[in-house]
Structure formats: structure tokens, C-alpha cells
Amino acid sequence: MTTAQTGNRVRVHYTGRLDDGEIFDSSEGGTPLAFTIGNGQVIPGFENGVIGMAAGDTRTVHIPCADAYGEHHADGVMRVPRDEFPPDLPLEVGSSVQGQQSSGQVVSFTIMAVTDAEVTLDANHPLAGKDLTFDLTLVSIEE
């Protein structure tokens, strides 16, 4: 029986949950996630969870934040004066905005708080600092 190994392109159905049971993402009822193991297209813990599975296998993997989106870094949170944003730009907590660093690199931020004076932005991934659990079903392996 062929099992998923580094270099294989795989298709996986998944459901991702936080420690409190909240589902944050799922492919069930949709298209399976396709990626090549070893190419860094998915978080390391997810990739490692698929290795060794055969088509049709199911598995639940717990992924510590270090193997998911990393720790939440306080230096990724910043307060920006409200008047630095266009006045017609809707700023809603939980929504995303993009900014450009002096190097020209585009960075995505999640809006954490909005007051008349300032906007609190977080450059951390929304799942940073969180351990994740995935229910995985390996749909297929391409060699």
C-alpha cells in the first residue's frame, strides 16, 4: 500500500479546530486541499500529519503553535493614528487592511480596535499562538 511521503502531491479533506472545539476552517463539502509534501505550502504540523497516510485513511493530529503559525509576537501589534487612514475607509474590528513597509513589502494586518483617535493593528497571523487540531482524510496520492 502506498503511503504519503515527501515529494508526493496529495489531496486532503480536513477540519481544523481550536482547543475550545471551535471550527476555524474545513474543506468538508468542498474541494480537498491539494499540496506537495515538502514544498512548505501548508503549516509544518499539517504536512507532518499527512506523512505515512494511505488514500482513504483518516487521522486526527494535534499541532502545537510552534508547528502551526508560531507564537503571537507583541511587537506585531501597533497603534496607528486614525487620521493616517482614508476617512471613507470602513475600519471594522476583525477585518483586514494592508500596509506597505519602507522596503516595499506588503503586510496584512487584522484590525483589533478602533477609536476616534487610533486604530490598533495586529500583523500576527490570526491563528498565531494557538494550538490546532485537524481531522484529516487523505483522498489521494500522486507520485
C-alpha positions in Angstrom: 0.0 0.0 0.0 1.4 3.4 -1.0 1.7 6.0 1.8 2.2 9.7 1.5 5.8 10.8 1.6 7.9 13.9 0.9 7.6 14.9 -2.7 4.1 13.4 -3.2 1.3 15.6 -4.3 -1.7 14.8 -2.1 -5.3 15.8 -1.8 -6.7 16.0 1.8 -10.1 16.8 3.3 -9.7 18.5 6.7 -11.5 20.1 9.6 -9.4 22.4 11.8 -10.4 23.1 15.4 -9.1 25.3 18.2 -8.6 23.8 21.7 -12.1 25.0 22.7 -13.6 23.0 19.9 -14.4 26.0 17.6 -14.0 25.0 13.9 -11.9 27.6 12.2 -11.7 26.0 8.7 -12.9 22.9 6.9 -12.8 21.5 3.3 -15.7 19.1 4.0 -18.4 19.6 1.4 -16.0 21.3 -0.9 -12.8 20.6 -2.8 -10.0 18.8 -0.9 -6.8 20.8 -0.2 -4.1 19.8 -2.8 -0.4 20.3 -1.9 3.0 18.8 -2.4 4.6 17.4 0.8 7.9 19.1 1.5 7.2 22.3 -0.5 6.1 24.4 2.5 2.7 25.1 1.1 0.9 24.2 4.4 2.0 24.6 8.0 4.6 22.0 9.1 2.4 20.2 11.6 -0.3 19.6 8.9 2.3 18.4 6.4 3.8 16.0 9.0 0.4 14.7 9.9 -0.2 13.5 6.4 3.1 11.7 6.0 2.5 7.9 6.3 -1.2 8.0 5.5 -2.7 5.9 2.7 -5.5 7.0 0.5 -8.8 6.7 2.4 -7.0 6.9 5.9 -8.3 9.3 8.5 -6.3 10.7 11.3 -6.6 13.4 14.0 -3.4 15.5 14.6 -2.8 18.0 17.4 -0.4 20.7 16.3 1.3 23.0 18.8 1.5 26.6 17.8 5.3 26.3 17.1 4.4 23.9 14.2 1.4 25.9 13.1 1.5 29.7 12.8 4.1 30.3 15.5 3.9 32.3 18.8 1.9 35.6 18.9 4.5 38.4 19.0 3.6 41.5 20.9 5.8 43.6 18.6 3.4 42.7 15.7 0.7 44.8 17.4 0.7 48.6 16.7 -1.4 51.6 17.2 -1.8 54.0 14.3 -3.4 57.4 14.3 -6.9 57.2 12.8 -6.1 60.1 10.5 -3.5 58.0 8.7 -6.3 56.1 7.1 -8.6 57.4 4.4 -11.7 58.9 6.0 -14.0 56.8 3.8 -12.2 53.5 4.6 -14.5 51.4 6.7 -12.5 50.2 9.7 -14.2 47.2 11.4 -12.7 45.1 14.2 -11.8 41.7 12.7 -11.4 42.9 9.2 -8.1 43.1 7.3 -6.1 46.0 5.9 -2.8 46.1 4.1 0.1 48.4 4.5 3.4 48.8 2.9 6.8 48.7 4.7 9.6 51.1 3.7 11.1 48.1 1.8 8.0 48.0 -0.4 6.8 44.7 1.1 3.1 44.5 1.6 1.9 43.4 5.0 -1.6 42.3 6.1 -3.0 43.4 9.4 -6.1 42.5 11.4 -7.9 45.4 12.9 -8.1 44.8 16.7 -9.7 48.0 17.9 -10.9 51.3 16.5 -11.4 54.6 18.3 -11.8 58.2 17.1 -8.1 58.7 17.8 -6.4 55.5 16.7 -6.6 52.0 15.1 -4.9 49.0 16.7 -3.5 46.6 14.1 -2.1 43.1 14.5 0.4 41.8 11.9 0.4 38.3 13.5 -1.5 35.6 11.7 -4.9 35.3 13.3 -4.1 31.7 14.5 -0.6 32.7 15.9 -0.2 31.5 19.5 -2.9 28.8 19.2 -2.5 25.1 19.2 -4.6 23.5 16.4 -6.3 20.1 15.9 -7.0 18.8 12.4 -9.2 15.8 11.4 -7.6 14.6 8.2 -8.8 12.3 5.4 -6.3 11.5 2.7 -8.2 11.5 -0.6 -5.4 10.7 -3.0 -1.7 10.5 -3.5 0.1 11.4 -6.8 3.7 10.2 -7.1 
